[in-house]
Amino acid sequence: MLVQNDRDSKPQNPKSSSLPTTLRQNRPSPSKSLDFSTWFSENLHKIVTIGALITTVAALFFLRNVGDSAALLCFQSQTQQLETIHFPRINYNSIAPIVDRTTPYSNFRSEQWIVVSVSSNYPSDSIKKLLKIKGWQVLAVGNSETPSDWNLKGVIFLSLGEQAKLGFRIVDFLPYDSYVRKNVGYLFAVQHGAKKIFDADDRGEVIDDDLGKHFDVELVGEGARQEVILQYTHENPNRSVVNPYIHFGQRSVWPRGLPLENVGEIEHEEYYTEVFGGKQFIQQGISNGLPDVDSVFYFTRKPNLEPFDIRFDEHAPKVAFPQGTMVPMNSFNTLYHYSAFWGLMLPVSVSSMASDVLRGYWAQRLLWEIGGYAVVYPPTVHRYDRVEAYPFVEEKDLHVNVGRLIKFLISWKSDKHRLFEILLELSYVMAEEGFWTEKDLKFTAAWIQDLIAVGYLQPRLMTLELHRPRAAIGHGDRKDFLPQKLPSVHLGVEETGTVNYEIGNLIKWRKNFGNVVLMMFCNGPVERTALEWRLLYGRIFKAVVILSEKKNGELAVEEGHLDHLYRNFPNLFDRFSSAEGFMFVQDNTVLNYWNLVRADKTKLWITDKVSESWSTMSFNGNKDWYGKQGEMVNKVVSSMPVHFQVSYKEHMTTHDSSFTICSSEVFYVPRRLINDFKDLVNLVGNLDIHQKVAIPMFFLAMDSRDNFDSVFSTMVYKQNPPSNTTSGYYSDEAPAVHPWSVSSEQEFIKLIRTMAAGDPLLMELV
């Protein structure tokens, strides 16, 4: 998976051991000479034993007196050493050539290859059609599920047995039952003279059986198309990834690998720029029929059991992407030129549905080091939808981490002077960051050595500084292109005025909350709901940070304890320093975001006008829980700076004997009050003040209650809802609804169906 499993290593308290107070000999012995050297040599083993015992006692005494914290540091250090990722060392001058001596094709050479993975089926019609493409050699790579007698005249087939005999280092890392065994095919093609490799699959048919008609197969020489290419602008510094389907007429369809938080960005480019052709070393084609979409799109947009047949604008110009902007790429409709062959490496420690997407972003970042760029082309293949289940579980790590990966890659820099060194360094850092494991780091080292062994020559660096000021885009540099708006399968219907209106609402909500971070606490099992919450709210908010009592690295769920969760917030505020506000919600509360757009994002929002949630408690010196909480509140208030005290005491006339409790299932803090919130958390320090007490205290200290936005005053708040159903009191006219229990996918489906009353785009999500 993209995130490495955390190992919780808890130190054990050192236990003292009973030691004998007197050392006795087992048997009498004759008296010895008092000569020291003689005595020392004869009793050396005893001296060593006694020394070891003394050292042990001293160590136990030290640990006992220093305490568990010292022991914890010791054990943590040992754990970190065990988990240290070692940087592979490659002796580039001692890599022996690998020559094909085992297959019948040892003397065969071709410059143009089509590499495809074949699995449980015998040769498909699509593969048979690939044979019709003139000038291209088809190479089929098998795995453990491929029939042993798989055969197709004109196709070179590499079975598992033949792959093992080729002598490639990477074979030791490849799973037996995965399409990532195509890595062997890539090396085999390079070994046999490849200059271009078309990465294909067994369900796509090249339109008109001509790759040269769609792609730029020749970049240099007489056959090259000497033309400039339309390019997305670099004017927006906050844009790191683009949905290319919008450019080709399908704005409500998104490719697999696009961060879900970017799905709502469906506006076309205001204008483009241009770039000279010749460096488009990776060329991504669009697929008609079943495009490369993720399981979220597949399951939420399919009209019943009918297969998808989505069409893109075949007349739209190809489009390039400048440094600093990326695009999702796949392994079934992509043309690689020789200068980018190193970028064919499919990682092995991540899920199969994430491998090629991860490769695409990784390769794009490295492509900039040689002055290259990626280009997306109009429809090049037609893929038929077999109406079969998409492995949603295989995409979990993809959805959770891809956005973070893109940001990391764009900001990453290297000071190495050779591409392979940069490539290995990036793989190392990605393993450290948890985007893949150390297995892929070792795999990268093997991949580099195999490339060199089969005769591949790494390209020279032509890096353009990413962090230097970008050139200003003049009026004459702006190129206009207005994408068509083709009929789309959005919600299972063609786009009509109604759908356009609904998409317009999504854009409005996204613009309103696109720079607000949602902090969510999950009471239930995050394994069943964390990803679903991100899918729901990630369409609207800048980011969704999920916290739970137990950390889950695979789902990017952070640890936090609800009773004192406010202690986590300052770190989150610092992490998203550019956010204009932070919303908090518990997973037992539904957030109807469409009713929050009227609220003032410069004010505090909380349930102060909901009597069931907000109340004042008197304690009068009681020693129960309320009394202890009240005493701690008084202690904090007495240490507050004057402006905090004045604001707090304005509404707490009997502040010495009362305090406010708020269930705090939902609230909002604007950017202008973030530092105040952090200062108040620091004032609480280690005092055991409960979240329900701390949050209203903070709010009353930060601002007058009269200045709170009253957006939550109309929320539905039930302390004892009907036991048989929760939908009976739900209202899509309310800004929030409490409570609503979601602890499984079935309950989440019920929630989505209910919320669709206010956001119809959710209607087909289940």
N, C-alpha and C positions, 0 to 999 in steps of 0.2 A: 504494500500500500504506500500512498504518497507520504504518510506520516509514520515515523518509526514508532514502534511500541515502546512506551516508557517502562523502565524497570524500577519498581519501588524497592529500594534496598534499605530496610530498617535495621539499625544497629541493635544488637542485644545488649542489655545491661551486663557489665562485667561481673562475674561471680567470683567471690573469694574462695580460695581453696585452702584446706587445712594442711599445715606443714608441720613435720616433726620438730619438736624443740630441741631434741638431743639426737646426735648422730652416733649410733652404736655400731661397733664392729660385730659381724656375725660370728666370729670365732676369735679366740685368743691368738696372739701372735707374739713372737719373741721381740724383745726390745730392740730398737734400731738405733743407729748412730745419730747424733744430733746435728751432723753435717747438713747444712741447709739445702745444698744442691742435690744431695742424695735424697733427702726427705721430699724435696719438691718433685723430683722426677718420679719417685715411687707413688706419690699421691696426686699426680696431675689430674687423673680422671675424677677424683673426688673434688678437687678444687674447681674444675669446670662445672661439675654438677651443682655444687653449692653456689657458684656464681650465677648459674642459670636460674636457680630457685630464688636467689636474692633479687635478680632482675625482674622476675615474674611478680614477686611480692610488691616491688617498687612500682611496677607498671599498674597493677591492680589498685594500689593505694592512690596513685596519681589519677586514674580514671574515676575512682570513687569520689575523690575530693573535687576534681574539676567539674564533674557532673556529666549528664547525658549529652549535653551540647557538644562537649569536646569529643566524646565518643562518636557522636553523629557526624561531626566534621571528618573524623578519621575514616569512618566507613564510607561516607560520601566520596571522599578522595579516592578510596580504593575502587568504588563503583565506577567513578568517572574514568579511572585508568583502564578498567575492564572494558568500558564502552568506547574508548578512544578509537577513532577512525584513522587508520594508518594510510598515509599518502603513498601510492605505488611508485616504485622507481623503475624507469625503463631505460635500458641501455640501447639507445637508438642505433648505435654503430655495430651491434652484435646480433641483429635480427636476421636469421637465415631465411632465404627465399623459400616459399612454399609452392611447389609445382604439382600440377594435377597428374598423378601417375596411376590413379585407380579407376577412372571412368573412361568410357569409350570416346569421350570428347576432349581428350588431352590436347589434341592438335587443332581443335575447332576455335575460331575467332569470329567475333561479331562486335560491331561498335554500338548496336542498338538492341536493348534487351527489355523484355516485359517480364517482371517477376511477380508471381502469384502464388498464394498459399492454397493448397488443396487439403480437404479434411475428409469427412466421412462419406462424401459422395464420389461417384465415378465422374469422369469428365463431363462438365456441364455444357449446355449450349453456348453459354457466354465464353467459356474457354475455347471452344471450337471456333467461335467467331474471331477470337483474338488471332488465330492462325491466319486469318485473311488479311491482316495488316502487313503490307509489303515492307520488306527491309528490316523487320523486327523479329528477334528470336524469343520465343516464349519459354520461360523456365518455371516449372512447377515445383514447389517445395512441400514435401509431405511431413506429416507428424504421426503420432502414435495412433490416431484415429483414421488415417488414410488406408484404404484397402491395399493389401500387399501386391495385388496384381494391377494396380492403377497404371494405365498406359494410354497414350494418345500419340499417334504418329505425327511427327514434326515438332513435338514438345520434348524438351529435356526434363526428365523427372528425377528428382533427388529424394530417394527414400531415406528413412532414418539410418539404415545401415550404411548407405553410400555417404551420407553426411558425416558419419563418424570416421570414415576412412580418409577424408580430405585433409586432415591434419590441422584444422583451424583451432586456435585456442578457445574461441568463443563457445564451441560446442559444449564444453564442460559446464557452462552456465545456463544453457537453454532448457526450458521446460519441454517435456516430451509432447504435450497435448495442446500446444499453442501456436497461433499463427506467427508469433515472433521468431519462429525458426526461419522466417524469411531472411533473417540476418545472414544465414549461411548462403542463401541464394544471391544476396547482394555481393558477397565476397567472391563467390564463384563467377559471377558475371564480370567483376573487375579483373579477376584472374584470367579471364578469357577475352580481354580486349575491350570491355565496355567503355563507351564515352557518354552514353545517355542511358538512363534506367527509368522505365515507366513502372511505377509502383501501382499494381492493380489488384482486383479481387475476382472471385469466380462468379459474381452475379452482375457485373457491369459490362455493357456492350458499347464499344467506342462508336460514336455516331459517324456514320458513313465509312466506317472501317479505315479511318485515316487520321493518325495522330498529328501528322504535319499540317493538316487543315485547321487544327484547333490550337496547338501549342507552337511555341517558337523552338523547334527542334534544332535549328542551326542558329548559333549566336555570332559566329564569325565566318568570314569567307563569302563567296558569291551567293550562296543559298540563304544567307542571313537576311532577315527583314530589318533594314536600316530605318527605324522609325522611333519616334518618341512615344512614351507610354504615359497615360494618365496616372496621376498619383494623388493619394489622399494628402491633405495639407498637414503641416506640423504646427499650425497656428495655435491649436488647443493643447497646452502643455499637460492638461489633466487627462487627455485621452491616451490610453495605453493599448486598447484593443478595439477592433472594428468587426461588426457583423457584415461580411461581404454580400450576403444575400440581398440586402437592401439595394445595393448598387445594381443588382441584376433582376430587380422587379418584385422581390418577395420580402416585404418589410415585416411581415408577421411570422416569418420562419427564421429560426436561428440554428447555426451549426453546432454539432457536438464539440464541446470544448470551450464554447463561449461562456464566460462567467455569468451565472444566472442573474446577478445584479445588473448586467448590461442588456438583458433581454428587452427591457422597456425602452431602450434607446433606438427608436425606429425612424427618426427624421433623416432625410437624405442630406448629402453634402451641399453646403451653400455654394461652394466652388472647389475645384481641384487645382493642382499644379501639374507639372510634367517632369519626367526624368528620361534621360537617354537610355535606349535599349542596349542590351549586350551583357548586362550583369544580373539578369533574372535567372539565377542559378537554380532556384526552386520554383516550380510552376504548379500551382494548385488549380485543378479543374473543378467546375461545378457539375453536379449530377442531376439530370432530370429524373422524373419518376419518384424514386425514393432518394432524396438527397441525404447528405451526412448529417442526420439530426440525432439528438440524444433521446434517452428513454422518456424524459419528462415531456418533450414535444410529442414523441410517438404515441404515448398513452393519453395525452390530454387533448390532442388535436385530431385524432382519428375518427372519422365518421363510421360508427359501428364496426363491422368486420370488413369493410371495403378497403382494398389496398390504396396506399398513397399513389398519386400520379401528379406530382407538383412540377410545373414547368417554369423555367427561368428565361429571361430575355437573351436570346441568342445573338442579338445585334448590339448589345451593350458592349462598350470597349473594355478590354482587359484593364486591370487596375493594379498599381503597385502601392507599396507601403513604405513610408520613410523610416529612417532609424528612429526608434522610440515608440513605434506603433506596430502592433502585432495582429495576427489573424489566425484563427484555428486552422489546422491542417490535418490531413488524414493519410492513411496508407493504402488507399484503393483507387486513387485518381490523381496521382501526383508525378510530375516529371522532374527528375534530378539530372543536372548536368555534372560533368566530371568534377568541376571545382567544388561541388557540394556533396560528393559521394560520402565524405566523412559523416554527413548529417543524416545518413540512412539508418543509423543505429537505433534499433527499437529496444528500449530498456526492458529488463526482465524481472525487476523486483516490484513492479506495480501491476495493477490489474490489466487485463487484456484490452478493456475499453478505454483505458487511460494511456496506454503505452504510446500509440502513435500521436496522440494529442500532446503528450509531454515531449516527445521527440520533436514535434513541430515547433513548439515554443523555444526549446533548447537550441535547435538548429538555426532558427531565425536570429537569435541573439548572437550566435557565433558567426552567422553569415555577414553581419555588419563588420566583423573584424577583417574581412577580405574585400570590403567595399561592395558586397553583393546585396541583393534584396529579393523578397518574395513577390510574386505576381499571381493574382487570381484571374482565371480565364472564363469566358462564357461556357455554356454547357458543352462538355466534351464526351460524356458517357451517359447512358441511360441505364439506371439500376431498377430492377423489378422488385417490388415489395412482396415478400413471401408471406406477409401477415403472420409473422411468428414473434414470439415473445422476445422483448429486448431485456438483457440482463441488467436490471436496474441496480442490483447490488454491486455489479462490477463498476458502476459509475460513481459510487458513493465518494470515494476519495477524490475523484475528479472534481465533483461539484464543490467539495469542501475546500480544496486547496488551490484550484487553478487561478483564481484571482490573485491570491498572495504570490503565487509563482511568477505571474506576469510582472507584478510590481518589483519583485526581487530581481528578475532577469534584466529589466530595464535599468535599474540602479546599479547593477554589478559592474565592476571594472577589473581589468587585469593589467599587470605590467610585464607579462611574458612577451617574448619576441618571436615565438614560432606558434603556428596555429595548433599543432598537436599538444603543445605545452599548455596553451590556453584552454583547449578542450578538456584536458585532464584536470586542470585546476578547477574549472567550472563544475565538472562532475563531482569533484571532491567537496566543494562548498555546498552543492545541492544535497549531497549525502549528509553533511553536517547540519543543514537546515531541515532535513527530514523530508525532502521532496521525493527522494528515493533512498535506498539503503546502501550500505557498503558493498553489497553484492554488485550493484550497478557500477560502482566506482571501479571494482576489480574487472568487471565486464568491459568497461570503457578502456582500461589499460590493455586488455586482451584484444579488443577491437582495433585499437591503434596499431598494435604490433602485427595483427593479421593483415591490416591494410598495407602496411609497409612490406610485409612478406609476399603479398601477391603483386607487388610492383606499383602501388599507388603513390603518387607524388603529391605531397601536401601543397596547397596553394600559398602564395606569399601574402603577408599581411598588407592591407591597404586601409587601415583603420581611420575612420573619420571620428573625431572626438564627439562623443554624445553630449558631453556636458558644456561644450562651448556655446556661446550665444548663437541662436539660429539666425540665418539670413532673413531679413524682412521680405515679405511677399508683396511685391508691387502690383499695381493694378494690371499691368500687362502680363503678369505671371499667372493670373487667374483664368482658369479654363472652366467653362460651364458645361455641365451635363446633368440633365434631369432624368432620373431613372423612371422607367415605366412602372405602373402599378398594375401588376397582373392579377387575375383571379387567384385567390389563395384558399387553401384549406385551413381556415382559422376557426376553431371551435366547430369544425365539421361542416361549415357552410361557406359559401362564397362571401367575400367581403362586400358588405352592403353599407348603406348609410348608418344602420344601427351599430354594426361592428366598428365602423370608423368612429362613431361617437364614443363607444366603449374604450377604444384604443386612445382616443383623445383624453378621456378621463385618466387613463393609466399614465399618460405623459404628464398631465397636470399634477397628479399625486406624486409622481417621481420628481418633478421639478420642485415641488414644495418640500419634500422630505429627502431629496437626493443627497443632501449634505448633513443629514441627521443620523446619528448612530443609535441603533436599538440595542439595549442591553436586556437580555432575557434570562430569567432564572427558571430552570426546569425542575419541578418537584418530582416528576415521575422518571421512569427509565429513559435516559437520553438515547439509547440504542434504537428505540422505536419512534422517536419523535424529533430528534435534533435536526436531521436533514430536512424533514417536512416543514419545520418552522422556518428554516432558512429559505426554502422554496417559496413559502407564503409571503414572508415579510421582506425577503431579499429583493423582491421586485420593486419595492417602494423605497427602502432606506439605503443609506450609504453603505452600511455594514450591519450585520447581525452578530452580536457577540453573545454566545450562549454560556451560561454558568450553571453549575450543578454541584451537589455535595461531593460528587466523585468525579475526578478528572477523567476525560476520555480523549487521548491524543489522536486516535484515528478519526474521530469526528470533530476535532478541534474544539472540544468542550473544555472550558477552563474550570478550575476548582474554586468554589466560593461557598460560604456558609450563610444561609439566609438570615440567621439571627444577627449577623454582623456584616452583611454583604456590602454595606456602604464603605467599608475599608478597602474594597477592591476598586472602587470607582476612580480614585485619583490616578491610578496607573492607566486605566482605560482612557481617562481624559487626556493624559499625556500622549498615549499611543495615537489617538486621532486628534492631533493638535489643530487640524484645519476644519474640523466639524463645527457647525454653527449651533449644535445643541445635542443633548443626549436624552433619549426616552428610555424609561425602565418599565418593564411589564413582566409579571409572573405568568407562567403557562396556565394558570387557572383563570385567566382573564382574556377575553377576546378584544382585540384592538380593531375597531372599525375605522381605519385610517381615512376613509373618504369623508368622515364627519369631523376630522381634525384640521382640515385645511383652513378653516375660518379662524383658528386660534392664533394668537400673537406669539411668534417664536422667540420674541425677546423677553417674554415673561415666564414666570414659574407656573406650571400646571400641576395640580394635585387634587385629591378628592376631599378638599376641606369643606365643601358644601354637601357632602354625602354623609348624613348623620350616622349611618350604619358603619362607616369606615373611620370617621374623624370624631373624636370625643375627648373631653377633658376629664382627667382623673384626679381626685383629691386623696392625699395619703396621710396628712396630719401626723407625721412621725411614726406611722406604722412600720413594723419590721418585716412585713411580708414582701413579696416580690415587687409590688407597686411602690412600697415605701423605699426599698433599696434603689429602685430606678429613679424615683423622685429625688432622693438625696444626691445621686450622681448627676442628675440634670442640674440641680442647684449648684453643684460644684463647678460644672462646666460653664454655666451662665455667669457665675461670679468671676470667672477668668476671661470672659469674652472682652474684646475691645469695645469701646463705648458705642460704636455704631451698631454692633450686633446686639448689645444689651438693650439699647433703646428700642430697636425694632422688636425684639422678643418680648419685652415687658409691656409693650403697647397693647398686646392682646392677652397678656397673662397677669391680670390685676392682682391675683393671689398666687403669684409665681412661687412663693416659698413653700406653699402647701399643695400645689397642683402642677400637673404637666399634661401635655397632649399626647394621645395615642392615635396613630393612623395606621391602618392595615397596609397601606403603601403598596398595593398591588400594581399601581400604575402612577407614574409621575414624569415630569419633564424639567430639565435644567438647561437654561440657555447659556450660550458661550460667555456672556458678560458676567455671569455669576459663578463660573467654574472655579476661579481662584478662591472666592469666598467659601465655596463648598469644601475645597481642599483644606483651607485654613481651619474650618470647623472640625473636620475629621482629625486634624492634628491636635486640636484642643481636647477632643475626646481621649486621644491617646490609647492607653490600655484599659480604660474603664469599660466595664462589661455592660454597656448601654445597648439595649436591644434595638434592632432596625426599626421596629414600629414606634419607638420612642425617639430615636436619633433623627430620623427623616423629618418629622414635623418640627422638631426643635431647630434643625438646620433651616427649614423653609421660613419659619417665623423670624429667625435671626437674619436671614439674607434679605428679606423684603417684607413690606407691610402686607398683611393678608388682603387688604383692599386692592392691592396691585396684582394679586394672583389672577391668572386667566381662568374664567369659570367654565372652560370647555367641558370638564368632567362632571359638571353639576347635574347633567341630564343622563348620566350613565345608568344602566340597569345594574342594581346592586342588591343581590339577595343573599341573606345569611343562611336561609334554609330553603333551597329550591326544591321543587317536586322531585321525588325519588325516582319516578319512572321516566322522566324526560327532562332535557334541558332546553329543548327548542321552544317549549311553550311560552317562555318569557323572553325569548330573544327578540331584539328589535334592531333592524338595520339602520334605524333612524338614531340610535344611541351611539355616542362616541366610543363606548366600551361596555362590555357585559361581564359581570362576575356573579357566580363562579361558572366555570366551564371546564370540566375535567377532560384532559386529553392524555391518555397513557398508552395508546396503541394506534396502529395505522387505521383500524376500523373507526375509532373515535375521531381520528383526524379527518377521515373521509366525511363523516357526519358533519363535522364543523365546516368543512369547505362547502358542502352543499347548502348549508344554512347561510354562510357568508355570501354566497353567490347572489343573494337577493340585493346586496349593495354593490357587488363587483361581479357582473355577469361573466367577465373573462375567466373567472374561477369555475364556471359551470361545468366545463369538460375536464376539470383537473382530476376527476375521479371516475 
